[in-house]
Amino acid sequence: MPVLSALTRFRMAVLLVLLCTNGALAQNAPVSPDHPWNSSAELTIKAEARSLPGLRVDLNQNKTYSLPELIDFAEADNPQTHVAWERARAQAAALGVARSELFPTLSAAAISQTSRSEPFFGQFYKQVTQDFQLEFELNYTVFDFGARSSRINAVRAQLLATNFAFNDTHRNVIYQVQTAYYRVLSSMGQVDAARANLTNAQAVQQAAEDRLANGLATMPDVLEARSATAQADYELQAALGAEEIARGYLATAIGAPATTAIRVQPLDQVPTRESLGETVEQVIDRALGERPDLIEQLAEIRSANARAKEARAAYFPTLSLSANSAVPSLYGLQQPAPWAHTSDLTGGVSLNLNWTVFDGGARKNRLAQATADVHGAEAQANVKRNQIADEVWTAYSNLNTAFRQRQAAIALLEAASQSYSAALESYNYGVRNLLDVTAAQRTLAQARSSDVLSRTQVLNALAELAFRTGDSIQASQRRPRP
């Protein structure tokens, strides 16, 4: 058996290590459609996901926050506003890139080369040359029939659109916080109503058991009362769970972890309007002037018009200036002579006129495409305008409905409270049966729930109308921005 040399064994070991490394680092698709994909790369990504830093919101656990205070936190700490902000900053940098075309470009290059030539015949001497050269080149577009200015205007309009999109992000975040806040208030109110309902059910149960002990009631009456108490306790537990979910949603809306505890004002301390005082035409007209997404669409029309002008400028020639300068320095040695050196200043200036005479219809089609984009942007703006009017009309109608339902809920709660008190008193005197009392107790429970729901419906309808008209972003102009 032949004996391998040490060098051969080393080469084989290196090859084996490389093969194993390539197999371990290779990225492969899942081997089959019936199992999840797992690999060593998955562990790395999961570790990065766990260590991803999150935004921290400096909340005081012992403070009761109002809605404007929570909106301030959300606008500063919600990741959505940071994403929109970075996009706006990137678009501002893109405008700076576009403006740079108005200035000349200057480039410099340093070149060094050493060469040595051997003699072809013995009677010639060896030759060594060292070449060092410093070059400068200046390029400038003198005139292009508005192509550069059109590109700059297009990017400037895109920056406007991005900034209005940033404002629209704040509008959405404010509305998200408002709905989350009112959801917490509603859930807190439902918990209070459920506790009151449980107290009433326990009072009915106690009355039934007392009458049973005195021989004035039957066991089915007591069982019915106990069933009503259990049902009230079940509804209380459901309300408590809904409150926990609502609080997590509010914490997420302001950019905090869902486990963050936030103390808010109770529902009865939040002022509620009873009327709007504006016609729907006035509200729609204000929305068409304030909605940032509509203004963003108008900026898109500006950008499309600028792109169309740029496409038209392609039909005309461009005049550019080029200037270059070089300082070559050459050192040479040819034995037995000493080193020799020579240097000089060289350069030139040229004017270039470029005009595309024929391009197979490329410019024509680019212009047609840009013109179609203009018409499309205009049509999209009209679509957005009609959509905003419909949204405001719907929100206005919902608000008026919420006002009317609020008045009906107040009357319902008052009547149900009186009915329950009268039914319970009559039952204690033996005039009414237990079914009448439990029916009145269920009606009162529904009335309490409707009272809480009608309050929060008015608040949500007001928030939605402010969201649809853009009033929320106008009212928060002085809030800190991220």
SEDREN-537095 format. One line per field, with one value per residue (C-alpha): residue number from 1; residue in three letters; x, y negated, z. Coordinates in steps of 0.25 Angstrom, whole numbers, plus 5000, padded with zeros to 4 digits. Layout:
BEGIN
num <- c(NUM / ...);
residu <- c(ala / ...);
xx <- c(X / ...);
yy <- c(Y / ...);
zz <- c(Z / ...);
END
This chain:
BEGIN
num <- c(1 / 2 / 3 / 4 / 5 / 6 / 7 / 8 / 9 / 10 / 11 / 12 / 13 / 14 / 15 / 16 / 17 / 18 / 19 / 20 / 21 / 22 / 23 / 24 / 25 / 26 / 27 / 28 / 29 / 30 / 31 / 32 / 33 / 34 / 35 / 36 / 37 / 38 / 39 / 40 / 41 / 42 / 43 / 44 / 45 / 46 / 47 / 48 / 49 / 50 / 51 / 52 / 53 / 54 / 55 / 56 / 57 / 58 / 59 / 60 / 61 / 62 / 63 / 64 / 65 / 66 / 67 / 68 / 69 / 70 / 71 / 72 / 73 / 74 / 75 / 76 / 77 / 78 / 79 / 80 / 81 / 82 / 83 / 84 / 85 / 86 / 87 / 88 / 89 / 90 / 91 / 92 / 93 / 94 / 95 / 96 / 97 / 98 / 99 / 100 / 101 / 102 / 103 / 104 / 105 / 106 / 107 / 108 / 109 / 110 / 111 / 112 / 113 / 114 / 115 / 116 / 117 / 118 / 119 / 120 / 121 / 122 / 123 / 124 / 125 / 126 / 127 / 128 / 129 / 130 / 131 / 132 / 133 / 134 / 135 / 136 / 137 / 138 / 139 / 140 / 141 / 142 / 143 / 144 / 145 / 146 / 147 / 148 / 149 / 150 / 151 / 152 / 153 / 154 / 155 / 156 / 157 / 158 / 159 / 160 / 161 / 162 / 163 / 164 / 165 / 166 / 167 / 168 / 169 / 170 / 171 / 172 / 173 / 174 / 175 / 176 / 177 / 178 / 179 / 180 / 181 / 182 / 183 / 184 / 185 / 186 / 187 / 188 / 189 / 190 / 191 / 192 / 193 / 194 / 195 / 196 / 197 / 198 / 199 / 200 / 201 / 202 / 203 / 204 / 205 / 206 / 207 / 208 / 209 / 210 / 211 / 212 / 213 / 214 / 215 / 216 / 217 / 218 / 219 / 220 / 221 / 222 / 223 / 224 / 225 / 226 / 227 / 228 / 229 / 230 / 231 / 232 / 233 / 234 / 235 / 236 / 237 / 238 / 239 / 240 / 241 / 242 / 243 / 244 / 245 / 246 / 247 / 248 / 249 / 250 / 251 / 252 / 253 / 254 / 255 / 256 / 257 / 258 / 259 / 260 / 261 / 262 / 263 / 264 / 265 / 266 / 267 / 268 / 269 / 270 / 271 / 272 / 273 / 274 / 275 / 276 / 277 / 278 / 279 / 280 / 281 / 282 / 283 / 284 / 285 / 286 / 287 / 288 / 289 / 290 / 291 / 292 / 293 / 294 / 295 / 296 / 297 / 298 / 299 / 300 / 301 / 302 / 303 / 304 / 305 / 306 / 307 / 308 / 309 / 310 / 311 / 312 / 313 / 314 / 315 / 316 / 317 / 318 / 319 / 320 / 321 / 322 / 323 / 324 / 325 / 326 / 327 / 328 / 329 / 330 / 331 / 332 / 333 / 334 / 335 / 336 / 337 / 338 / 339 / 340 / 341 / 342 / 343 / 344 / 345 / 346 / 347 / 348 / 349 / 350 / 351 / 352 / 353 / 354 / 355 / 356 / 357 / 358 / 359 / 360 / 361 / 362 / 363 / 364 / 365 / 366 / 367 / 368 / 369 / 370 / 371 / 372 / 373 / 374 / 375 / 376 / 377 / 378 / 379 / 380 / 381 / 382 / 383 / 384 / 385 / 386 / 387 / 388 / 389 / 390 / 391 / 392 / 393 / 394 / 395 / 396 / 397 / 398 / 399 / 400 / 401 / 402 / 403 / 404 / 405 / 406 / 407 / 408 / 409 / 410 / 411 / 412 / 413 / 414 / 415 / 416 / 417 / 418 / 419 / 420 / 421 / 422 / 423 / 424 / 425 / 426 / 427 / 428 / 429 / 430 / 431 / 432 / 433 / 434 / 435 / 436 / 437 / 438 / 439 / 440 / 441 / 442 / 443 / 444 / 445 / 446 / 447 / 448 / 449 / 450 / 451 / 452 / 453 / 454 / 455 / 456 / 457 / 458 / 459 / 460 / 461 / 462 / 463 / 464 / 465 / 466 / 467 / 468 / 469 / 470 / 471 / 472 / 473 / 474 / 475 / 476 / 477 / 478 / 479 / 480 / 481 / 482);
residu <- c(met / pro / val / leu / ser / ala / leu / thr / arg / phe / arg / met / ala / val / leu / leu / val / leu / leu / cys / thr / asn / gly / ala / leu / ala / gln / asn / ala / pro / val / ser / pro / asp / his / pro / trp / asn / ser / ser / ala / glu / leu / thr / ile / lys / ala / glu / ala / arg / ser / leu / pro / gly / leu / arg / val / asp / leu / asn / gln / asn / lys / thr / tyr / ser / leu / pro / glu / leu / ile / asp / phe / ala / glu / ala / asp / asn / pro / gln / thr / his / val / ala / trp / glu / arg / ala / arg / ala / gln / ala / ala / ala / leu / gly / val / ala / arg / ser / glu / leu / phe / pro / thr / leu / ser / ala / ala / ala / ile / ser / gln / thr / ser / arg / ser / glu / pro / phe / phe / gly / gln / phe / tyr / lys / gln / val / thr / gln / asp / phe / gln / leu / glu / phe / glu / leu / asn / tyr / thr / val / phe / asp / phe / gly / ala / arg / ser / ser / arg / ile / asn / ala / val / arg / ala / gln / leu / leu / ala / thr / asn / phe / ala / phe / asn / asp / thr / his / arg / asn / val / ile / tyr / gln / val / gln / thr / ala / tyr / tyr / arg / val / leu / ser / ser / met / gly / gln / val / asp / ala / ala / arg / ala / asn / leu / thr / asn / ala / gln / ala / val / gln / gln / ala / ala / glu / asp / arg / leu / ala / asn / gly / leu / ala / thr / met / pro / asp / val / leu / glu / ala / arg / ser / ala / thr / ala / gln / ala / asp / tyr / glu / leu / gln / ala / ala / leu / gly / ala / glu / glu / ile / ala / arg / gly / tyr / leu / ala / thr / ala / ile / gly / ala / pro / ala / thr / thr / ala / ile / arg / val / gln / pro / leu / asp / gln / val / pro / thr / arg / glu / ser / leu / gly / glu / thr / val / glu / gln / val / ile / asp / arg / ala / leu / gly / glu / arg / pro / asp / leu / ile / glu / gln / leu / ala / glu / ile / arg / ser / ala / asn / ala / arg / ala / lys / glu / ala / arg / ala / ala / tyr / phe / pro / thr / leu / ser / leu / ser / ala / asn / ser / ala / val / pro / ser / leu / tyr / gly / leu / gln / gln / pro / ala / pro / trp / ala / his / thr / ser / asp / leu / thr / gly / gly / val / ser / leu / asn / leu / asn / trp / thr / val / phe / asp / gly / gly / ala / arg / lys / asn / arg / leu / ala / gln / ala / thr / ala / asp / val / his / gly / ala / glu / ala / gln / ala / asn / val / lys / arg / asn / gln / ile / ala / asp / glu / val / trp / thr / ala / tyr / ser / asn / leu / asn / thr / ala / phe / arg / gln / arg / gln / ala / ala / ile / ala / leu / leu / glu / ala / ala / ser / gln / ser / tyr / ser / ala / ala / leu / glu / ser / tyr / asn / tyr / gly / val / arg / asn / leu / leu / asp / val / thr / ala / ala / gln / arg / thr / leu / ala / gln / ala / arg / ser / ser / asp / val / leu / ser / arg / thr / gln / val / leu / asn / ala / leu / ala / glu / leu / ala / phe / arg / thr / gly / asp / ser / ile / gln / ala / ser / gln / arg / arg / pro / arg / pro);
xx <- c(5000 / 5006 / 5010 / 5004 / 5014 / 5011 / 5008 / 4998 / 4991 / 4990 / 4984 / 4973 / 4970 / 4968 / 4959 / 4951 / 4949 / 4945 / 4935 / 4929 / 4929 / 4922 / 4911 / 4909 / 4908 / 4900 / 4886 / 4876 / 4861 / 4851 / 4853 / 4838 / 4825 / 4819 / 4829 / 4834 / 4848 / 4859 / 4874 / 4885 / 4883 / 4869 / 4875 / 4883 / 4872 / 4863 / 4874 / 4874 / 4859 / 4860 / 4871 / 4864 / 4864 / 4850 / 4845 / 4844 / 4833 / 4835 / 4822 / 4819 / 4812 / 4805 / 4800 / 4786 / 4788 / 4778 / 4776 / 4785 / 4796 / 4796 / 4795 / 4808 / 4815 / 4810 / 4814 / 4828 / 4830 / 4821 / 4830 / 4820 / 4824 / 4839 / 4837 / 4830 / 4840 / 4852 / 4845 / 4844 / 4858 / 4862 / 4854 / 4860 / 4874 / 4869 / 4865 / 4879 / 4884 / 4876 / 4880 / 4895 / 4893 / 4893 / 4907 / 4920 / 4927 / 4942 / 4949 / 4964 / 4972 / 4987 / 4994 / 5007 / 5014 / 5028 / 5033 / 5046 / 5050 / 5061 / 5071 / 5068 / 5082 / 5094 / 5100 / 5087 / 5086 / 5074 / 5064 / 5055 / 5044 / 5035 / 5023 / 5015 / 5003 / 4992 / 4980 / 4968 / 4955 / 4943 / 4930 / 4918 / 4904 / 4903 / 4889 / 4879 / 4865 / 4860 / 4863 / 4870 / 4861 / 4849 / 4856 / 4858 / 4844 / 4839 / 4847 / 4843 / 4829 / 4832 / 4838 / 4825 / 4817 / 4826 / 4824 / 4809 / 4810 / 4817 / 4806 / 4796 / 4803 / 4802 / 4787 / 4786 / 4794 / 4785 / 4772 / 4778 / 4781 / 4768 / 4760 / 4769 / 4767 / 4752 / 4752 / 4759 / 4748 / 4737 / 4743 / 4745 / 4730 / 4725 / 4733 / 4726 / 4713 / 4715 / 4719 / 4706 / 4698 / 4705 / 4701 / 4687 / 4686 / 4692 / 4681 / 4670 / 4676 / 4677 / 4662 / 4658 / 4666 / 4660 / 4646 / 4649 / 4653 / 4640 / 4632 / 4628 / 4636 / 4639 / 4652 / 4651 / 4650 / 4663 / 4670 / 4666 / 4672 / 4685 / 4685 / 4684 / 4695 / 4704 / 4701 / 4704 / 4718 / 4721 / 4718 / 4727 / 4739 / 4737 / 4737 / 4750 / 4756 / 4752 / 4758 / 4772 / 4772 / 4768 / 4779 / 4789 / 4784 / 4785 / 4800 / 4803 / 4797 / 4806 / 4818 / 4820 / 4820 / 4806 / 4809 / 4811 / 4801 / 4794 / 4785 / 4774 / 4762 / 4749 / 4738 / 4729 / 4741 / 4742 / 4734 / 4724 / 4718 / 4703 / 4703 / 4713 / 4708 / 4713 / 4706 / 4711 / 4715 / 4724 / 4730 / 4733 / 4738 / 4748 / 4752 / 4756 / 4765 / 4772 / 4773 / 4788 / 4786 / 4778 / 4789 / 4799 / 4792 / 4792 / 4807 / 4808 / 4801 / 4812 / 4823 / 4816 / 4816 / 4830 / 4833 / 4826 / 4834 / 4846 / 4842 / 4839 / 4853 / 4859 / 4855 / 4865 / 4880 / 4889 / 4901 / 4912 / 4926 / 4938 / 4952 / 4964 / 4977 / 4989 / 5003 / 5011 / 5025 / 5034 / 5047 / 5056 / 5069 / 5077 / 5090 / 5101 / 5094 / 5088 / 5074 / 5067 / 5054 / 5044 / 5030 / 5020 / 5006 / 4996 / 4981 / 4969 / 4955 / 4944 / 4929 / 4920 / 4906 / 4898 / 4885 / 4878 / 4873 / 4866 / 4863 / 4853 / 4841 / 4847 / 4845 / 4831 / 4827 / 4833 / 4826 / 4813 / 4815 / 4818 / 4806 / 4797 / 4803 / 4799 / 4785 / 4785 / 4789 / 4778 / 4768 / 4773 / 4772 / 4757 / 4755 / 4762 / 4753 / 4740 / 4745 / 4748 / 4734 / 4727 / 4735 / 4732 / 4717 / 4717 / 4725 / 4715 / 4703 / 4709 / 4711 / 4697 / 4692 / 4701 / 4696 / 4681 / 4685 / 4691 / 4678 / 4671 / 4681 / 4679 / 4664 / 4665 / 4675 / 4665 / 4653 / 4660 / 4665 / 4652 / 4646 / 4656 / 4654 / 4639 / 4639 / 4649 / 4640 / 4628 / 4634 / 4638 / 4624 / 4619 / 4612 / 4621 / 4627 / 4642 / 4641 / 4637 / 4649 / 4659 / 4654 / 4655 / 4669 / 4673 / 4667 / 4674 / 4687 / 4685 / 4682 / 4695 / 4703 / 4695 / 4698 / 4713 / 4713 / 4705 / 4715 / 4727 / 4720 / 4719 / 4734 / 4738 / 4729 / 4735 / 4749 / 4745 / 4740 / 4752 / 4760 / 4752 / 4753 / 4768 / 4764 / 4772 / 4785 / 4782 / 4780 / 4793 / 4802 / 4809 / 4812 / 4826 / 4830 / 4840);
yy <- c(5000 / 4987 / 4977 / 4963 / 4952 / 4941 / 4930 / 4939 / 4942 / 4927 / 4924 / 4935 / 4930 / 4916 / 4921 / 4928 / 4916 / 4908 / 4918 / 4919 / 4904 / 4902 / 4912 / 4905 / 4891 / 4894 / 4888 / 4899 / 4898 / 4907 / 4921 / 4924 / 4917 / 4924 / 4920 / 4906 / 4902 / 4902 / 4900 / 4894 / 4880 / 4880 / 4880 / 4868 / 4860 / 4864 / 4859 / 4846 / 4845 / 4846 / 4836 / 4826 / 4813 / 4807 / 4793 / 4789 / 4780 / 4772 / 4774 / 4772 / 4784 / 4775 / 4764 / 4764 / 4759 / 4752 / 4754 / 4742 / 4747 / 4761 / 4755 / 4747 / 4760 / 4768 / 4757 / 4757 / 4772 / 4780 / 4787 / 4783 / 4768 / 4772 / 4780 / 4768 / 4758 / 4766 / 4767 / 4752 / 4750 / 4760 / 4752 / 4739 / 4745 / 4750 / 4735 / 4731 / 4742 / 4736 / 4722 / 4726 / 4727 / 4712 / 4712 / 4717 / 4730 / 4730 / 4743 / 4745 / 4757 / 4761 / 4771 / 4777 / 4788 / 4794 / 4802 / 4809 / 4814 / 4825 / 4823 / 4832 / 4833 / 4833 / 4820 / 4812 / 4807 / 4809 / 4798 / 4794 / 4783 / 4778 / 4770 / 4762 / 4754 / 4745 / 4743 / 4734 / 4734 / 4724 / 4727 / 4718 / 4718 / 4704 / 4705 / 4716 / 4709 / 4711 / 4726 / 4724 / 4714 / 4723 / 4735 / 4725 / 4721 / 4735 / 4739 / 4727 / 4730 / 4744 / 4738 / 4731 / 4743 / 4751 / 4740 / 4740 / 4755 / 4753 / 4744 / 4754 / 4764 / 4755 / 4754 / 4769 / 4771 / 4760 / 4768 / 4781 / 4775 / 4769 / 4782 / 4790 / 4780 / 4780 / 4795 / 4795 / 4786 / 4794 / 4807 / 4800 / 4795 / 4809 / 4815 / 4805 / 4808 / 4823 / 4821 / 4813 / 4824 / 4835 / 4827 / 4826 / 4841 / 4844 / 4835 / 4843 / 4856 / 4852 / 4847 / 4861 / 4869 / 4860 / 4863 / 4878 / 4878 / 4871 / 4881 / 4870 / 4875 / 4888 / 4895 / 4892 / 4877 / 4878 / 4887 / 4876 / 4865 / 4873 / 4875 / 4860 / 4858 / 4868 / 4861 / 4848 / 4853 / 4859 / 4846 / 4839 / 4848 / 4846 / 4831 / 4832 / 4840 / 4830 / 4818 / 4826 / 4827 / 4812 / 4808 / 4816 / 4810 / 4796 / 4798 / 4803 / 4791 / 4782 / 4790 / 4797 / 4812 / 4818 / 4821 / 4807 / 4802 / 4789 / 4782 / 4774 / 4765 / 4772 / 4770 / 4761 / 4751 / 4750 / 4738 / 4742 / 4733 / 4733 / 4726 / 4722 / 4709 / 4710 / 4714 / 4726 / 4717 / 4709 / 4721 / 4727 / 4714 / 4713 / 4728 / 4725 / 4714 / 4721 / 4736 / 4739 / 4751 / 4742 / 4732 / 4743 / 4747 / 4733 / 4733 / 4746 / 4738 / 4728 / 4739 / 4745 / 4732 / 4729 / 4743 / 4740 / 4727 / 4736 / 4745 / 4734 / 4728 / 4741 / 4736 / 4725 / 4725 / 4723 / 4715 / 4719 / 4714 / 4723 / 4719 / 4727 / 4724 / 4734 / 4732 / 4744 / 4747 / 4757 / 4762 / 4771 / 4779 / 4786 / 4792 / 4787 / 4773 / 4766 / 4764 / 4754 / 4746 / 4739 / 4732 / 4723 / 4718 / 4723 / 4722 / 4718 / 4712 / 4717 / 4713 / 4725 / 4723 / 4736 / 4738 / 4751 / 4751 / 4764 / 4774 / 4784 / 4776 / 4777 / 4762 / 4762 / 4774 / 4768 / 4755 / 4763 / 4771 / 4758 / 4751 / 4763 / 4763 / 4748 / 4752 / 4764 / 4755 / 4745 / 4756 / 4762 / 4749 / 4748 / 4762 / 4758 / 4746 / 4753 / 4764 / 4753 / 4747 / 4760 / 4763 / 4750 / 4752 / 4765 / 4760 / 4748 / 4757 / 4767 / 4756 / 4751 / 4765 / 4766 / 4753 / 4758 / 4772 / 4765 / 4758 / 4771 / 4779 / 4768 / 4770 / 4785 / 4786 / 4777 / 4785 / 4798 / 4794 / 4790 / 4803 / 4811 / 4804 / 4805 / 4820 / 4823 / 4816 / 4822 / 4836 / 4834 / 4830 / 4843 / 4835 / 4839 / 4852 / 4855 / 4856 / 4841 / 4837 / 4845 / 4839 / 4825 / 4828 / 4833 / 4820 / 4812 / 4819 / 4817 / 4802 / 4800 / 4806 / 4798 / 4785 / 4788 / 4792 / 4779 / 4771 / 4777 / 4777 / 4762 / 4761 / 4771 / 4763 / 4750 / 4756 / 4762 / 4749 / 4742 / 4753 / 4752 / 4737 / 4736 / 4728 / 4737 / 4733 / 4719 / 4718 / 4725 / 4716 / 4712 / 4726 / 4730 / 4738 / 4750);
zz <- c(5000 / 4996 / 5007 / 5005 / 5007 / 5018 / 5007 / 5001 / 5014 / 5018 / 5004 / 5006 / 5020 / 5015 / 5004 / 5014 / 5023 / 5011 / 5007 / 5021 / 5022 / 5009 / 5013 / 5026 / 5021 / 5009 / 5007 / 5003 / 5000 / 5008 / 5005 / 5004 / 5005 / 5017 / 5028 / 5033 / 5029 / 5039 / 5039 / 5046 / 5040 / 5047 / 5060 / 5057 / 5052 / 5064 / 5073 / 5065 / 5067 / 5082 / 5083 / 5074 / 5082 / 5084 / 5087 / 5101 / 5106 / 5119 / 5126 / 5140 / 5146 / 5157 / 5148 / 5141 / 5127 / 5118 / 5103 / 5099 / 5107 / 5101 / 5087 / 5090 / 5094 / 5082 / 5072 / 5078 / 5081 / 5071 / 5061 / 5049 / 5051 / 5051 / 5038 / 5031 / 5037 / 5031 / 5018 / 5018 / 5021 / 5010 / 5000 / 5005 / 5002 / 4988 / 4985 / 4989 / 4979 / 4968 / 4971 / 4970 / 4954 / 4954 / 4958 / 4950 / 4954 / 4957 / 4957 / 4960 / 4957 / 4961 / 4952 / 4955 / 4946 / 4946 / 4934 / 4931 / 4918 / 4915 / 4903 / 4891 / 4888 / 4897 / 4892 / 4897 / 4911 / 4921 / 4922 / 4934 / 4933 / 4945 / 4940 / 4950 / 4945 / 4953 / 4945 / 4947 / 4939 / 4939 / 4933 / 4933 / 4925 / 4920 / 4915 / 4913 / 4910 / 4925 / 4927 / 4940 / 4945 / 4942 / 4949 / 4961 / 4961 / 4960 / 4972 / 4980 / 4978 / 4983 / 4995 / 4997 / 4995 / 5005 / 5015 / 5014 / 5016 / 5028 / 5033 / 5029 / 5037 / 5049 / 5046 / 5046 / 5059 / 5066 / 5062 / 5066 / 5080 / 5081 / 5077 / 5087 / 5098 / 5096 / 5095 / 5109 / 5115 / 5109 / 5115 / 5128 / 5128 / 5124 / 5136 / 5145 / 5139 / 5140 / 5155 / 5158 / 5150 / 5159 / 5172 / 5167 / 5164 / 5177 / 5184 / 5176 / 5180 / 5195 / 5194 / 5188 / 5199 / 5210 / 5205 / 5203 / 5218 / 5222 / 5213 / 5203 / 5191 / 5184 / 5182 / 5167 / 5170 / 5177 / 5166 / 5156 / 5165 / 5166 / 5151 / 5149 / 5159 / 5152 / 5138 / 5144 / 5149 / 5136 / 5129 / 5139 / 5136 / 5121 / 5123 / 5131 / 5120 / 5110 / 5118 / 5119 / 5104 / 5102 / 5111 / 5103 / 5090 / 5096 / 5100 / 5086 / 5080 / 5087 / 5084 / 5097 / 5100 / 5102 / 5116 / 5120 / 5130 / 5127 / 5136 / 5129 / 5133 / 5136 / 5126 / 5134 / 5135 / 5120 / 5115 / 5103 / 5093 / 5090 / 5077 / 5066 / 5061 / 5047 / 5034 / 5026 / 5014 / 5023 / 5029 / 5015 / 5010 / 5022 / 5019 / 5005 / 5009 / 5021 / 5018 / 5016 / 5007 / 4997 / 4997 / 4995 / 4983 / 4978 / 4980 / 4972 / 4960 / 4961 / 4960 / 4948 / 4941 / 4944 / 4938 / 4926 / 4924 / 4925 / 4915 / 4905 / 4908 / 4902 / 4888 / 4889 / 4889 / 4901 / 4902 / 4911 / 4915 / 4918 / 4922 / 4926 / 4932 / 4934 / 4940 / 4935 / 4942 / 4935 / 4941 / 4932 / 4934 / 4923 / 4928 / 4929 / 4928 / 4940 / 4943 / 4935 / 4938 / 4929 / 4933 / 4926 / 4928 / 4918 / 4916 / 4907 / 4907 / 4898 / 4896 / 4893 / 4886 / 4887 / 4880 / 4878 / 4864 / 4864 / 4875 / 4870 / 4876 / 4891 / 4894 / 4888 / 4896 / 4909 / 4907 / 4904 / 4917 / 4925 / 4920 / 4923 / 4937 / 4939 / 4934 / 4944 / 4956 / 4953 / 4952 / 4965 / 4972 / 4968 / 4973 / 4986 / 4986 / 4985 / 4995 / 5005 / 5003 / 5005 / 5017 / 5024 / 5020 / 5027 / 5039 / 5040 / 5039 / 5050 / 5059 / 5058 / 5060 / 5073 / 5078 / 5077 / 5083 / 5094 / 5098 / 5096 / 5105 / 5116 / 5116 / 5115 / 5128 / 5136 / 5132 / 5135 / 5148 / 5153 / 5147 / 5155 / 5168 / 5167 / 5163 / 5174 / 5185 / 5180 / 5180 / 5195 / 5198 / 5190 / 5179 / 5168 / 5164 / 5163 / 5148 / 5147 / 5156 / 5148 / 5135 / 5141 / 5145 / 5131 / 5125 / 5135 / 5132 / 5117 / 5120 / 5127 / 5116 / 5106 / 5114 / 5114 / 5099 / 5095 / 5102 / 5095 / 5082 / 5083 / 5086 / 5075 / 5065 / 5069 / 5067 / 5054 / 5048 / 5053 / 5046 / 5033 / 5032 / 5036 / 5048 / 5058 / 5050 / 5050 / 5065 / 5068 / 5060 / 5073 / 5078 / 5078 / 5066 / 5066);
END
